[in-house]
Structures are given as structure tokens and as C-alpha cells.
Amino acid sequence: MNSKLLKEKMVLRDMTTVAISKYIGINRSSWFRKITGKTEFTRREISLIASALSLDEDELIEIFFAKDVSFT
């Protein structure tokens, strides 16, 4: 997961951690476990994040399916 890119997209869309975690239905501690790679986002959560941030397919793949990336 490319958390650095996800955070950049959040900044561009003026979306806070609190707002995005509420939008996808998880609490802040769950968000931080997921963003740091301790747990994984579900398909539903990824879909909701993509919708909230207006991510296209390439961005979605680059953020959530990047190999050997660990930007925490």
C-alpha cells in the first residue's frame, strides 16, 4: 500500500483523517492500523475511499495494490 500517495490525495481533496474514516465507517484507530499496513482495507472500504477521493482506476491500483511500498 502506498500510504504517502493516499495522504496526498486526501490533502488534494481537502479530506481529513476523521472525515474519511467516518465516511468509510471505521474509527480513527482502525484507520491508522490500515494506513500503516497492520491490517488491510476491505474491498468495500477501498471502493468508498475511491469514491470519496474521486480516484481513477490507475490511482486506485497505485495506492492500494502497489508492491513493496511502505510509506507510513
N, CA, C, O and CB atoms as a CASP TS submission, in Angstrom:
PFRMAT TS
TARGET T0000
AUTHOR 0000-0000-0000
METHOD Language model
MODEL 1
PARENT N/A
ATOM      1  N   MET     1       0.832  -1.179   0.000  1.00  0.00           N
ATOM      2  CA  MET     1       0.000   0.000   0.000  1.00  0.00           C
ATOM      3  C   MET     1       0.881   1.249   0.000  1.00  0.00           C
ATOM      4  O   MET     1       1.884   1.314   0.710  1.00  0.00           O
ATOM      5  CB  MET     1      -0.949  -0.005   1.211  1.00  0.00           C
ATOM      6  N   ASN     2       0.501   2.213  -0.788  1.00  0.00           N
ATOM      7  CA  ASN     2       1.228   3.468  -0.879  1.00  0.00           C
ATOM      8  C   ASN     2       0.479   4.521  -0.059  1.00  0.00           C
ATOM      9  O   ASN     2      -0.302   5.306  -0.596  1.00  0.00           O
ATOM     10  CB  ASN     2       1.391   3.919  -2.369  1.00  0.00           C
ATOM     11  N   SER     3       0.733   4.522   1.251  1.00  0.00           N
ATOM     12  CA  SER     3       0.013   5.434   2.138  1.00  0.00           C
ATOM     13  C   SER     3       0.378   6.887   1.887  1.00  0.00           C
ATOM     14  O   SER     3      -0.441   7.779   2.107  1.00  0.00           O
ATOM     15  CB  SER     3       0.291   5.082   3.581  1.00  0.00           C
ATOM     16  N   LYS     4       1.588   7.130   1.434  1.00  0.00           N
ATOM     17  CA  LYS     4       2.000   8.506   1.134  1.00  0.00           C
ATOM     18  C   LYS     4       1.127   9.088   0.020  1.00  0.00           C
ATOM     19  O   LYS     4       0.656  10.220   0.125  1.00  0.00           O
ATOM     20  CB  LYS     4       3.497   8.553   0.725  1.00  0.00           C
ATOM     21  N   LEU     5       0.915   8.327  -1.025  1.00  0.00           N
ATOM     22  CA  LEU     5       0.079   8.786  -2.132  1.00  0.00           C
ATOM     23  C   LEU     5      -1.373   8.964  -1.680  1.00  0.00           C
ATOM     24  O   LEU     5      -2.033   9.924  -2.078  1.00  0.00           O
ATOM     25  CB  LEU     5       0.153   7.792  -3.307  1.00  0.00           C
ATOM     26  N   LEU     6      -1.865   8.055  -0.862  1.00  0.00           N
ATOM     27  CA  LEU     6      -3.226   8.185  -0.341  1.00  0.00           C
ATOM     28  C   LEU     6      -3.356   9.481   0.457  1.00  0.00           C
ATOM     29  O   LEU     6      -4.333  10.212   0.291  1.00  0.00           O
ATOM     30  CB  LEU     6      -3.597   6.964   0.541  1.00  0.00           C
ATOM     31  N   LYS     7      -2.398   9.769   1.306  1.00  0.00           N
ATOM     32  CA  LYS     7      -2.438  11.007   2.092  1.00  0.00           C
ATOM     33  C   LYS     7      -2.383  12.233   1.192  1.00  0.00           C
ATOM     34  O   LYS     7      -3.050  13.232   1.462  1.00  0.00           O
ATOM     35  CB  LYS     7      -1.278  11.043   3.093  1.00  0.00           C
ATOM     36  N   GLU     8      -1.590  12.166   0.122  1.00  0.00           N
ATOM     37  CA  GLU     8      -1.531  13.281  -0.829  1.00  0.00           C
ATOM     38  C   GLU     8      -2.891  13.515  -1.480  1.00  0.00           C
ATOM     39  O   GLU     8      -3.327  14.656  -1.628  1.00  0.00           O
ATOM     40  CB  GLU     8      -0.469  13.013  -1.909  1.00  0.00           C
ATOM     41  N   LYS     9      -3.551  12.438  -1.864  1.00  0.00           N
ATOM     42  CA  LYS     9      -4.878  12.558  -2.488  1.00  0.00           C
ATOM     43  C   LYS     9      -5.886  13.130  -1.506  1.00  0.00           C
ATOM     44  O   LYS     9      -6.760  13.908  -1.889  1.00  0.00           O
ATOM     45  CB  LYS     9      -5.362  11.190  -3.001  1.00  0.00           C
ATOM     46  N   MET    10      -5.766  12.745  -0.236  1.00  0.00           N
ATOM     47  CA  MET    10      -6.654  13.286   0.789  1.00  0.00           C
ATOM     48  C   MET    10      -6.460  14.796   0.928  1.00  0.00           C
ATOM     49  O   MET    10      -7.434  15.542   1.039  1.00  0.00           O
ATOM     50  CB  MET    10      -6.405  12.588   2.138  1.00  0.00           C
ATOM     51  N   VAL    11      -5.220  15.241   0.922  1.00  0.00           N
ATOM     52  CA  VAL    11      -4.922  16.674   1.022  1.00  0.00           C
ATOM     53  C   VAL    11      -5.489  17.411  -0.184  1.00  0.00           C
ATOM     54  O   VAL    11      -6.093  18.473  -0.040  1.00  0.00           O
ATOM     55  CB  VAL    11      -3.397  16.913   1.130  1.00  0.00           C
ATOM     56  N   LEU    12      -5.294  16.847  -1.372  1.00  0.00           N
ATOM     57  CA  LEU    12      -5.815  17.488  -2.592  1.00  0.00           C
ATOM     58  C   LEU    12      -7.332  17.633  -2.565  1.00  0.00           C
ATOM     59  O   LEU    12      -7.872  18.602  -3.098  1.00  0.00           O
ATOM     60  CB  LEU    12      -5.404  16.688  -3.820  1.00  0.00           C
ATOM     61  N   ARG    13      -8.012  16.687  -1.957  1.00  0.00           N
ATOM     62  CA  ARG    13      -9.477  16.706  -1.899  1.00  0.00           C
ATOM     63  C   ARG    13      -9.982  17.336  -0.596  1.00  0.00           C
ATOM     64  O   ARG    13     -11.180  17.333  -0.315  1.00  0.00           O
ATOM     65  CB  ARG    13     -10.030  15.281  -2.039  1.00  0.00           C
ATOM     66  N   ASP    14      -9.042  17.878   0.198  1.00  0.00           N
ATOM     67  CA  ASP    14      -9.381  18.526   1.465  1.00  0.00           C
ATOM     68  C   ASP    14     -10.166  17.579   2.383  1.00  0.00           C
ATOM     69  O   ASP    14     -11.150  17.977   3.007  1.00  0.00           O
ATOM     70  CB  ASP    14     -10.196  19.804   1.206  1.00  0.00           C
ATOM     71  N   MET    15      -9.716  16.333   2.454  1.00  0.00           N
ATOM     72  CA  MET    15     -10.374  15.306   3.251  1.00  0.00           C
ATOM     73  C   MET    15      -9.483  14.967   4.451  1.00  0.00           C
ATOM     74  O   MET    15      -8.334  14.560   4.281  1.00  0.00           O
ATOM     75  CB  MET    15     -10.669  14.033   2.392  1.00  0.00           C
ATOM     76  N   THR    16     -10.013  15.133   5.643  1.00  0.00           N
ATOM     77  CA  THR    16      -9.247  14.834   6.852  1.00  0.00           C
ATOM     78  C   THR    16      -9.331  13.347   7.180  1.00  0.00           C
ATOM     79  O   THR    16     -10.175  12.622   6.652  1.00  0.00           O
ATOM     80  CB  THR    16      -9.757  15.674   8.040  1.00  0.00           C
ATOM     81  N   THR    17      -8.446  12.919   8.053  1.00  0.00           N
ATOM     82  CA  THR    17      -8.472  11.536   8.524  1.00  0.00           C
ATOM     83  C   THR    17      -9.795  11.225   9.204  1.00  0.00           C
ATOM     84  O   THR    17     -10.375  10.162   8.985  1.00  0.00           O
ATOM     85  CB  THR    17      -7.310  11.272   9.485  1.00  0.00           C
ATOM     86  N   VAL    18     -10.269  12.142  10.022  1.00  0.00           N
ATOM     87  CA  VAL    18     -11.553  11.947  10.708  1.00  0.00           C
ATOM     88  C   VAL    18     -12.682  11.817   9.696  1.00  0.00           C
ATOM     89  O   VAL    18     -13.527  10.930   9.815  1.00  0.00           O
ATOM     90  CB  VAL    18     -11.839  13.115  11.675  1.00  0.00           C
ATOM     91  N   ALA    19     -12.698  12.687   8.714  1.00  0.00           N
ATOM     92  CA  ALA    19     -13.776  12.666   7.720  1.00  0.00           C
ATOM     93  C   ALA    19     -13.767  11.392   6.894  1.00  0.00           C
ATOM     94  O   ALA    19     -14.816  10.788   6.670  1.00  0.00           O
ATOM     95  CB  ALA    19     -13.665  13.868   6.801  1.00  0.00           C
ATOM     96  N   ILE    20     -12.591  10.980   6.440  1.00  0.00           N
ATOM     97  CA  ILE    20     -12.538   9.783   5.588  1.00  0.00           C
ATOM     98  C   ILE    20     -12.855   8.525   6.385  1.00  0.00           C
ATOM     99  O   ILE    20     -13.528   7.625   5.884  1.00  0.00           O
ATOM    100  CB  ILE    20     -11.157   9.651   4.932  1.00  0.00           C
ATOM    101  N   SER    21     -12.374   8.457   7.623  1.00  0.00           N
ATOM    102  CA  SER    21     -12.672   7.268   8.424  1.00  0.00           C
ATOM    103  C   SER    21     -14.166   7.187   8.733  1.00  0.00           C
ATOM    104  O   SER    21     -14.739   6.098   8.720  1.00  0.00           O
ATOM    105  CB  SER    21     -11.857   7.281   9.733  1.00  0.00           C
ATOM    106  N   LYS    22     -14.803   8.324   9.010  1.00  0.00           N
ATOM    107  CA  LYS    22     -16.256   8.331   9.219  1.00  0.00           C
ATOM    108  C   LYS    22     -16.978   7.918   7.943  1.00  0.00           C
ATOM    109  O   LYS    22     -17.930   7.139   7.987  1.00  0.00           O
ATOM    110  CB  LYS    22     -16.736   9.727   9.673  1.00  0.00           C
ATOM    111  N   TYR    23     -16.524   8.437   6.810  1.00  0.00           N
ATOM    112  CA  TYR    23     -17.159   8.152   5.527  1.00  0.00           C
ATOM    113  C   TYR    23     -17.152   6.654   5.217  1.00  0.00           C
ATOM    114  O   TYR    23     -18.125   6.115   4.690  1.00  0.00           O
ATOM    115  CB  TYR    23     -16.454   8.920   4.410  1.00  0.00           C
ATOM    116  N   ILE    24     -16.039   5.989   5.552  1.00  0.00           N
ATOM    117  CA  ILE    24     -15.972   4.549   5.243  1.00  0.00           C
ATOM    118  C   ILE    24     -16.456   3.687   6.398  1.00  0.00           C
ATOM    119  O   ILE    24     -16.517   2.464   6.277  1.00  0.00           O
ATOM    120  CB  ILE    24     -14.547   4.154   4.883  1.00  0.00           C
ATOM    121  N   GLY    25     -16.802   4.319   7.526  1.00  0.00           N
ATOM    122  CA  GLY    25     -17.438   3.589   8.621  1.00  0.00           C
ATOM    123  C   GLY    25     -16.491   2.887   9.577  1.00  0.00           C
ATOM    124  O   GLY    25     -16.836   1.850  10.143  1.00  0.00           O
ATOM    125  N   ILE    26     -15.292   3.445   9.762  1.00  0.00           N
ATOM    126  CA  ILE    26     -14.360   2.868  10.737  1.00  0.00           C
ATOM    127  C   ILE    26     -13.893   3.973  11.681  1.00  0.00           C
ATOM    128  O   ILE    26     -14.010   5.159  11.370  1.00  0.00           O
ATOM    129  CB  ILE    26     -13.136   2.190  10.022  1.00  0.00           C
ATOM    130  N   ASN    27     -13.364   3.573  12.837  1.00  0.00           N
ATOM    131  CA  ASN    27     -12.855   4.587  13.757  1.00  0.00           C
ATOM    132  C   ASN    27     -11.415   4.947  13.415  1.00  0.00           C
ATOM    133  O   ASN    27     -10.777   4.291  12.591  1.00  0.00           O
ATOM    134  CB  ASN    27     -12.950   4.095  15.208  1.00  0.00           C
ATOM    135  N   ARG    28     -10.911   5.998  14.061  1.00  0.00           N
ATOM    136  CA  ARG    28      -9.578   6.502  13.734  1.00  0.00           C
ATOM    137  C   ARG    28      -8.487   5.476  14.003  1.00  0.00           C
ATOM    138  O   ARG    28      -7.532   5.378  13.233  1.00  0.00           O
ATOM    139  CB  ARG    28      -9.295   7.762  14.520  1.00  0.00           C
ATOM    140  N   SER    29      -8.612   4.712  15.078  1.00  0.00           N
ATOM    141  CA  SER    29      -7.557   3.727  15.365  1.00  0.00           C
ATOM    142  C   SER    29      -7.524   2.633  14.300  1.00  0.00           C
ATOM    143  O   SER    29      -6.449   2.157  13.935  1.00  0.00           O
ATOM    144  CB  SER    29      -7.771   3.098  16.757  1.00  0.00           C
ATOM    145  N   SER    30      -8.681   2.237  13.804  1.00  0.00           N
ATOM    146  CA  SER    30      -8.727   1.262  12.704  1.00  0.00           C
ATOM    147  C   SER    30      -8.098   1.859  11.453  1.00  0.00           C
ATOM    148  O   SER    30      -7.365   1.179  10.735  1.00  0.00           O
ATOM    149  CB  SER    30     -10.186   0.821  12.415  1.00  0.00           C
ATOM    150  N   TRP    31      -8.389   3.137  11.193  1.00  0.00           N
ATOM    151  CA  TRP    31      -7.796   3.819  10.043  1.00  0.00           C
ATOM    152  C   TRP    31      -6.278   3.763  10.126  1.00  0.00           C
ATOM    153  O   TRP    31      -5.616   3.415   9.148  1.00  0.00           O
ATOM    154  CB  TRP    31      -8.276   5.283   9.969  1.00  0.00           C
ATOM    155  N   PHE    32      -5.726   4.099  11.274  1.00  0.00           N
ATOM    156  CA  PHE    32      -4.270   4.130  11.398  1.00  0.00           C
ATOM    157  C   PHE    32      -3.645   2.734  11.298  1.00  0.00           C
ATOM    158  O   PHE    32      -2.538   2.591  10.778  1.00  0.00           O
ATOM    159  CB  PHE    32      -3.879   4.773  12.718  1.00  0.00           C
ATOM    160  N   ARG    33      -4.334   1.717  11.784  1.00  0.00           N
ATOM    161  CA  ARG    33      -3.829   0.345  11.604  1.00  0.00           C
ATOM    162  C   ARG    33      -3.797  -0.012  10.122  1.00  0.00           C
ATOM    163  O   ARG    33      -2.866  -0.665   9.651  1.00  0.00           O
ATOM    164  CB  ARG    33      -4.707  -0.675  12.383  1.00  0.00           C
ATOM    165  N   LYS    34      -4.803   0.412   9.407  1.00  0.00           N
ATOM    166  CA  LYS    34      -4.875   0.101   7.978  1.00  0.00           C
ATOM    167  C   LYS    34      -3.854   0.913   7.170  1.00  0.00           C
ATOM    168  O   LYS    34      -3.198   0.375   6.278  1.00  0.00           O
ATOM    169  CB  LYS    34      -6.291   0.370   7.453  1.00  0.00           C
ATOM    170  N   ILE    35      -3.724   2.184   7.478  1.00  0.00           N
ATOM    171  CA  ILE    35      -2.827   3.048   6.711  1.00  0.00           C
ATOM    172  C   ILE    35      -1.359   2.691   6.956  1.00  0.00           C
ATOM    173  O   ILE    35      -0.508   2.953   6.106  1.00  0.00           O
ATOM    174  CB  ILE    35      -3.074   4.517   7.068  1.00  0.00           C
ATOM    175  N   THR    36      -1.060   2.095   8.114  1.00  0.00           N
ATOM    176  CA  THR    36       0.319   1.697   8.419  1.00  0.00           C
ATOM    177  C   THR    36       0.598   0.247   8.023  1.00  0.00           C
ATOM    178  O   THR    36       1.711  -0.247   8.200  1.00  0.00           O
ATOM    179  CB  THR    36       0.604   1.887   9.906  1.00  0.00           C
ATOM    180  N   GLY    37      -0.408  -0.423   7.493  1.00  0.00           N
ATOM    181  CA  GLY    37      -0.201  -1.778   6.998  1.00  0.00           C
ATOM    182  C   GLY    37      -0.351  -2.884   8.026  1.00  0.00           C
ATOM    183  O   GLY    37      -0.055  -4.043   7.735  1.00  0.00           O
ATOM    184  N   LYS    38      -0.802  -2.548   9.213  1.00  0.00           N
ATOM    185  CA  LYS    38      -1.007  -3.574  10.235  1.00  0.00           C
ATOM    186  C   LYS    38      -2.216  -4.451   9.920  1.00  0.00           C
ATOM    187  O   LYS    38      -2.225  -5.647  10.212  1.00  0.00           O
ATOM    188  CB  LYS    38      -1.181  -2.925  11.605  1.00  0.00           C
ATOM    189  N   THR    39      -3.219  -3.845   9.329  1.00  0.00           N
ATOM    190  CA  THR    39      -4.381  -4.579   8.815  1.00  0.00           C
ATOM    191  C   THR    39      -4.661  -4.057   7.409  1.00  0.00           C
ATOM    192  O   THR    39      -4.102  -3.039   7.000  1.00  0.00           O
ATOM    193  CB  THR    39      -5.647  -4.409   9.756  1.00  0.00           C
ATOM    194  N   GLU    40      -5.518  -4.744   6.678  1.00  0.00           N
ATOM    195  CA  GLU    40      -5.805  -4.353   5.301  1.00  0.00           C
ATOM    196  C   GLU    40      -7.186  -3.729   5.174  1.00  0.00           C
ATOM    197  O   GLU    40      -8.099  -4.027   5.944  1.00  0.00           O
ATOM    198  CB  GLU    40      -5.695  -5.555   4.377  1.00  0.00           C
ATOM    199  N   PHE    41      -7.313  -2.856   4.184  1.00  0.00           N
ATOM    200  CA  PHE    41      -8.618  -2.296   3.850  1.00  0.00           C
ATOM    201  C   PHE    41      -9.448  -3.382   3.177  1.00  0.00           C
ATOM    202  O   PHE    41      -8.918  -4.213   2.439  1.00  0.00           O
ATOM    203  CB  PHE    41      -8.479  -1.041   2.927  1.00  0.00           C
ATOM    204  N   THR    42     -10.746  -3.370   3.436  1.00  0.00           N
ATOM    205  CA  THR    42     -11.650  -4.293   2.748  1.00  0.00           C
ATOM    206  C   THR    42     -11.959  -3.736   1.363  1.00  0.00           C
ATOM    207  O   THR    42     -11.672  -2.574   1.073  1.00  0.00           O
ATOM    208  CB  THR    42     -12.965  -4.511   3.565  1.00  0.00           C
ATOM    209  N   ARG    43     -12.536  -4.561   0.524  1.00  0.00           N
ATOM    210  CA  ARG    43     -12.946  -4.095  -0.804  1.00  0.00           C
ATOM    211  C   ARG    43     -13.936  -2.950  -0.713  1.00  0.00           C
ATOM    212  O   ARG    43     -13.852  -1.974  -1.458  1.00  0.00           O
ATOM    213  CB  ARG    43     -13.554  -5.237  -1.604  1.00  0.00           C
ATOM    214  N   ARG    44     -14.867  -3.084   0.204  1.00  0.00           N
ATOM    215  CA  ARG    44     -15.872  -2.044   0.401  1.00  0.00           C
ATOM    216  C   ARG    44     -15.218  -0.732   0.814  1.00  0.00           C
ATOM    217  O   ARG    44     -15.562   0.326   0.288  1.00  0.00           O
ATOM    218  CB  ARG    44     -16.898  -2.479   1.454  1.00  0.00           C
ATOM    219  N   GLU    45     -14.276  -0.794   1.754  1.00  0.00           N
ATOM    220  CA  GLU    45     -13.578   0.410   2.205  1.00  0.00           C
ATOM    221  C   GLU    45     -12.788   1.055   1.068  1.00  0.00           C
ATOM    222  O   GLU    45     -12.796   2.276   0.911  1.00  0.00           O
ATOM    223  CB  GLU    45     -12.641   0.075   3.370  1.00  0.00           C
ATOM    224  N   ILE    46     -12.110   0.231   0.281  1.00  0.00           N
ATOM    225  CA  ILE    46     -11.357   0.752  -0.860  1.00  0.00           C
ATOM    226  C   ILE    46     -12.304   1.433  -1.850  1.00  0.00           C
ATOM    227  O   ILE    46     -11.995   2.506  -2.369  1.00  0.00           O
ATOM    228  CB  ILE    46     -10.571  -0.384  -1.559  1.00  0.00           C
ATOM    229  N   SER    47     -13.430   0.824  -2.104  1.00  0.00           N
ATOM    230  CA  SER    47     -14.413   1.398  -3.012  1.00  0.00           C
ATOM    231  C   SER    47     -14.924   2.741  -2.499  1.00  0.00           C
ATOM    232  O   SER    47     -15.055   3.691  -3.271  1.00  0.00           O
ATOM    233  CB  SER    47     -15.577   0.434  -3.209  1.00  0.00           C
ATOM    234  N   LEU    48     -15.212   2.825  -1.207  1.00  0.00           N
ATOM    235  CA  LEU    48     -15.690   4.070  -0.625  1.00  0.00           C
ATOM    236  C   LEU    48     -14.615   5.162  -0.658  1.00  0.00           C
ATOM    237  O   LEU    48     -14.915   6.324  -0.930  1.00  0.00           O
ATOM    238  CB  LEU    48     -16.147   3.833   0.807  1.00  0.00           C
ATOM    239  N   ILE    49     -13.376   4.788  -0.383  1.00  0.00           N
ATOM    240  CA  ILE    49     -12.271   5.752  -0.445  1.00  0.00           C
ATOM    241  C   ILE    49     -12.114   6.271  -1.867  1.00  0.00           C
ATOM    242  O   ILE    49     -11.945   7.471  -2.083  1.00  0.00           O
ATOM    243  CB  ILE    49     -10.948   5.108   0.041  1.00  0.00           C
ATOM    244  N   ALA    50     -12.172   5.366  -2.831  1.00  0.00           N
ATOM    245  CA  ALA    50     -12.062   5.757  -4.238  1.00  0.00           C
ATOM    246  C   ALA    50     -13.159   6.748  -4.612  1.00  0.00           C
ATOM    247  O   ALA    50     -12.917   7.721  -5.325  1.00  0.00           O
ATOM    248  CB  ALA    50     -12.133   4.519  -5.149  1.00  0.00           C
ATOM    249  N   SER    51     -14.349   6.490  -4.129  1.00  0.00           N
ATOM    250  CA  SER    51     -15.470   7.388  -4.402  1.00  0.00           C
ATOM    251  C   SER    51     -15.266   8.747  -3.722  1.00  0.00           C
ATOM    252  O   SER    51     -15.449   9.790  -4.350  1.00  0.00           O
ATOM    253  CB  SER    51     -16.788   6.752  -3.930  1.00  0.00           C
ATOM    254  N   ALA    52     -14.895   8.735  -2.460  1.00  0.00           N
ATOM    255  CA  ALA    52     -14.723   9.975  -1.695  1.00  0.00           C
ATOM    256  C   ALA    52     -13.625  10.858  -2.276  1.00  0.00           C
ATOM    257  O   ALA    52     -13.729  12.085  -2.258  1.00  0.00           O
ATOM    258  CB  ALA    52     -14.405   9.653  -0.242  1.00  0.00           C
ATOM    259  N   LEU    53     -12.572  10.225  -2.793  1.00  0.00           N
ATOM    260  CA  LEU    53     -11.424  10.975  -3.295  1.00  0.00           C
ATOM    261  C   LEU    53     -11.413  11.101  -4.816  1.00  0.00           C
ATOM    262  O   LEU    53     -10.473  11.647  -5.392  1.00  0.00           O
ATOM    263  CB  LEU    53     -10.149  10.317  -2.838  1.00  0.00           C
ATOM    264  N   SER    54     -12.462  10.594  -5.462  1.00  0.00           N
ATOM    265  CA  SER    54     -12.557  10.625  -6.928  1.00  0.00           C
ATOM    266  C   SER    54     -11.319  10.016  -7.586  1.00  0.00           C
ATOM    267  O   SER    54     -10.739  10.599  -8.501  1.00  0.00           O
ATOM    268  CB  SER    54     -12.749  12.067  -7.418  1.00  0.00           C
ATOM    269  N   LEU    55     -10.928   8.851  -7.112  1.00  0.00           N
ATOM    270  CA  LEU    55      -9.748   8.178  -7.648  1.00  0.00           C
ATOM    271  C   LEU    55     -10.121   7.422  -8.921  1.00  0.00           C
ATOM    272  O   LEU    55     -11.167   6.776  -8.984  1.00  0.00           O
ATOM    273  CB  LEU    55      -9.137   7.213  -6.597  1.00  0.00           C
ATOM    274  N   ASP    56      -9.268   7.505  -9.920  1.00  0.00           N
ATOM    275  CA  ASP    56      -9.491   6.689 -11.110  1.00  0.00           C
ATOM    276  C   ASP    56      -8.849   5.318 -10.891  1.00  0.00           C
ATOM    277  O   ASP    56      -8.198   5.083  -9.872  1.00  0.00           O
ATOM    278  CB  ASP    56      -8.910   7.383 -12.388  1.00  0.00           C
ATOM    279  N   GLU    57      -9.036   4.438 -11.837  1.00  0.00           N
ATOM    280  CA  GLU    57      -8.559   3.060 -11.692  1.00  0.00           C
ATOM    281  C   GLU    57      -7.040   2.986 -11.497  1.00  0.00           C
ATOM    282  O   GLU    57      -6.559   2.215 -10.666  1.00  0.00           O
ATOM    283  CB  GLU    57      -8.960   2.244 -12.913  1.00  0.00           C
ATOM    284  N   ASP    58      -6.297   3.773 -12.250  1.00  0.00           N
ATOM    285  CA  ASP    58      -4.839   3.765 -12.125  1.00  0.00           C
ATOM    286  C   ASP    58      -4.386   4.228 -10.746  1.00  0.00           C
ATOM    287  O   ASP    58      -3.482   3.641 -10.152  1.00  0.00           O
ATOM    288  CB  ASP    58      -4.214   4.649 -13.196  1.00  0.00           C
ATOM    289  N   GLU    59      -5.020   5.287 -10.238  1.00  0.00           N
ATOM    290  CA  GLU    59      -4.674   5.778  -8.899  1.00  0.00           C
ATOM    291  C   GLU    59      -5.010   4.742  -7.835  1.00  0.00           C
ATOM    292  O   GLU    59      -4.250   4.530  -6.890  1.00  0.00           O
ATOM    293  CB  GLU    59      -5.409   7.093  -8.602  1.00  0.00           C
ATOM    294  N   LEU    60      -6.139   4.116  -8.003  1.00  0.00           N
ATOM    295  CA  LEU    60      -6.575   3.083  -7.064  1.00  0.00           C
ATOM    296  C   LEU    60      -5.563   1.946  -6.995  1.00  0.00           C
ATOM    297  O   LEU    60      -5.197   1.499  -5.908  1.00  0.00           O
ATOM    298  CB  LEU    60      -7.952   2.540  -7.465  1.00  0.00           C
ATOM    299  N   ILE    61      -5.123   1.490  -8.131  1.00  0.00           N
ATOM    300  CA  ILE    61      -4.132   0.414  -8.191  1.00  0.00           C
ATOM    301  C   ILE    61      -2.810   0.872  -7.600  1.00  0.00           C
ATOM    302  O   ILE    61      -2.179   0.138  -6.840  1.00  0.00           O
ATOM    303  CB  ILE    61      -3.929  -0.056  -9.637  1.00  0.00           C
ATOM    304  N   GLU    62      -2.393   2.075  -7.943  1.00  0.00           N
ATOM    305  CA  GLU    62      -1.127   2.603  -7.444  1.00  0.00           C
ATOM    306  C   GLU    62      -1.128   2.753  -5.924  1.00  0.00           C
ATOM    307  O   GLU    62      -0.102   2.530  -5.281  1.00  0.00           O
ATOM    308  CB  GLU    62      -0.831   3.944  -8.094  1.00  0.00           C
ATOM    309  N   ILE    63      -2.259   3.124  -5.349  1.00  0.00           N
ATOM    310  CA  ILE    63      -2.341   3.309  -3.899  1.00  0.00           C
ATOM    311  C   ILE    63      -2.490   1.984  -3.165  1.00  0.00           C
ATOM    312  O   ILE    63      -1.716   1.691  -2.254  1.00  0.00           O
ATOM    313  CB  ILE    63      -3.505   4.221  -3.552  1.00  0.00           C
ATOM    314  N   PHE    64      -3.466   1.192  -3.548  1.00  0.00           N
ATOM    315  CA  PHE    64      -3.822   0.026  -2.752  1.00  0.00           C
ATOM    316  C   PHE    64      -3.150  -1.280  -3.169  1.00  0.00           C
ATOM    317  O   PHE    64      -3.117  -2.237  -2.395  1.00  0.00           O
ATOM    318  CB  PHE    64      -5.278  -0.157  -2.802  1.00  0.00           C
ATOM    319  N   PHE    65      -2.622  -1.320  -4.368  1.00  0.00           N
ATOM    320  CA  PHE    65      -2.051  -2.573  -4.830  1.00  0.00           C
ATOM    321  C   PHE    65      -0.595  -2.443  -5.248  1.00  0.00           C
ATOM    322  O   PHE    65      -0.077  -3.271  -5.998  1.00  0.00           O
ATOM    323  CB  PHE    65      -2.853  -3.102  -5.973  1.00  0.00           C
ATOM    324  N   ALA    66       0.063  -1.394  -4.756  1.00  0.00           N
ATOM    325  CA  ALA    66       1.480  -1.204  -5.033  1.00  0.00           C
ATOM    326  C   ALA    66       2.278  -2.303  -4.346  1.00  0.00           C
ATOM    327  O   ALA    66       1.970  -2.697  -3.221  1.00  0.00           O
ATOM    328  CB  ALA    66       1.955   0.194  -4.567  1.00  0.00           C
ATOM    329  N   LYS    67       3.290  -2.784  -5.021  1.00  0.00           N
ATOM    330  CA  LYS    67       4.129  -3.847  -4.454  1.00  0.00           C
ATOM    331  C   LYS    67       5.335  -3.237  -3.772  1.00  0.00           C
ATOM    332  O   LYS    67       5.955  -2.301  -4.277  1.00  0.00           O
ATOM    333  CB  LYS    67       4.577  -4.845  -5.545  1.00  0.00           C
ATOM    334  N   ASP    68       5.649  -3.786  -2.621  1.00  0.00           N
ATOM    335  CA  ASP    68       6.850  -3.399  -1.869  1.00  0.00           C
ATOM    336  C   ASP    68       6.928  -1.905  -1.579  1.00  0.00           C
ATOM    337  O   ASP    68       8.012  -1.321  -1.608  1.00  0.00           O
ATOM    338  CB  ASP    68       8.079  -3.819  -2.627  1.00  0.00           C
ATOM    339  N   VAL    69       5.797  -1.293  -1.303  1.00  0.00           N
ATOM    340  CA  VAL    69       5.784   0.115  -0.940  1.00  0.00           C
ATOM    341  C   VAL    69       5.351   0.235   0.497  1.00  0.00           C
ATOM    342  O   VAL    69       4.360  -0.372   0.902  1.00  0.00           O
ATOM    343  CB  VAL    69       4.857   0.930  -1.865  1.00  0.00           C
ATOM    344  N   SER    70       6.071   1.001   1.266  1.00  0.00           N
ATOM    345  CA  SER    70       5.714   1.187   2.675  1.00  0.00           C
ATOM    346  C   SER    70       6.038   2.606   3.091  1.00  0.00           C
ATOM    347  O   SER    70       7.066   2.863   3.718  1.00  0.00           O
ATOM    348  CB  SER    70       6.456   0.172   3.581  1.00  0.00           C
ATOM    349  N   PHE    71       5.151   3.528   2.738  1.00  0.00           N
ATOM    350  CA  PHE    71       5.321   4.932   3.117  1.00  0.00           C
ATOM    351  C   PHE    71       4.395   5.236   4.261  1.00  0.00           C
ATOM    352  O   PHE    71       3.236   5.581   4.032  1.00  0.00           O
ATOM    353  CB  PHE    71       5.048   5.883   1.926  1.00  0.00           C
ATOM    354  N   THR    72       4.853   5.123   5.465  1.00  0.00           N
ATOM    355  CA  THR    72       3.987   5.405   6.610  1.00  0.00           C
ATOM    356  C   THR    72       4.353   6.709   7.247  1.00  0.00           C
ATOM    357  O   THR    72       3.730   7.113   8.229  1.00  0.00           O
ATOM    358  CB  THR    72       4.061   4.295   7.635  1.00  0.00           C
TER
END
